[in-house]
């Protein structure tokens, strides 16, 4: 029985997570023209199947030109995907923005040698040099708190043999922070140590950027609408930032945007044990409703 001054639309974006196809946040990215529809259609999974083929298979190929109509404001509700709200025993996270993200692949090249006959002073151990860089990834994030993040999540050691000194190590670097300037500072510190280690050891160290997402502060009016809705409903709330990417990043490039977080057990997401309490889900939906109504405007009866 509520009539709004502006129409309300509900969007279910394709492939936010990127678990099967890359790029991530695919539907919103195409809508915002961050990349073309054809680029998204051409993406392949590990079995060689394309997005276009799979959308056709399930009858989800659309006819509308993505992004061919404007949006006035955008709100997104989500589990936090982290442990902050649960740890604080707070129901609603008022999201002020999304952290900037830089992903790199790092390769340290030394020389394979037998672990027994090769004295310590004559070794070119790629893994030992790599571990210094891995520690700097974490240390740099700690220096640039409270929103600094530094993660090495993937490591490949060659030849990965018990009695062979590693000749090459490849590993991932994931750096995040609340502003692009802070992320860039973390990147500069990691690169500076890599340059120094390369000079000191004579080993080649390559750091290649493979992905980059700018920090996305959300619209102050939308943030206030979320906070006001939580207050109106008498729900506990706190300001938070999103450490993960969301469709609101691309939508926020087109219109004022905001996000609502609710707690999830142990901060686990994209996993079979992901869990959120029904009461928290209800609270998040009600905050979403009132935030949308505040922005859309309600026609007086």
RATA-V311822 format. One record per backbone hydrogen bond with DSSP energy under -1.0 kcal/mol. CO is the residue of the C=O (numbers start at 0). NH is the residue of the N-H. Records with the same first field share a line. If there is no record, write none. Layout:
CO: NH  NH
//
This chain:
2: 298
13: 26
14: 25
15: 24
24: 28
25: 29
26: 30
27: 31
28: 33
29: 32
35: 39
36: 40
37: 41
39: 42
40: 51
42: 50
44: 47
48: 44
49: 53
50: 54
51: 55
52: 56
53: 57
54: 59
64: 67
73: 257
75: 259
77: 261
82: 86
83: 87
84: 89
91: 237
92: 260
93: 239
95: 217
96: 241
97: 215
99: 176
100: 212
101: 174
102: 209  210
103: 172
104: 207
105: 170
106: 205
107: 168
112: 164
113: 117
118: 121
119: 122
123: 110
124: 128
125: 129
126: 130
127: 131
128: 132
129: 133
130: 134
131: 135
132: 136
133: 137
134: 138
135: 139
136: 140
137: 141
138: 142
139: 143
148: 175
150: 173
153: 171
155: 169
157: 166  167
160: 163
162: 114
165: 125
166: 109
167: 157
168: 107
169: 155
170: 105
172: 103
173: 150
174: 101
175: 148
176: 99
178: 182
179: 183
180: 184
181: 185
182: 186
183: 187
184: 188
185: 189
186: 190
187: 191
188: 192
189: 193
190: 194
191: 195
192: 196
193: 197
194: 198
195: 199
196: 200
197: 201
203: 108
205: 106
207: 104
210: 102
212: 100
215: 97
218: 222
219: 223
220: 224
221: 225
222: 226
223: 227
224: 228
225: 229
226: 230
227: 231
228: 232
229: 234
230: 233
235: 91
237: 93
239: 95
241: 98
245: 248
246: 250
247: 251
249: 252
250: 253  254
255: 73
256: 218
257: 75
258: 94
259: 77
260: 92
261: 79
263: 266
264: 267
270: 273
274: 264
276: 280
277: 281
278: 282
279: 283
280: 284
281: 285
282: 286
283: 287
284: 288
285: 289
286: 290
287: 291
288: 292
289: 293
290: 294
291: 295
292: 296
295: 5
296: 4
//
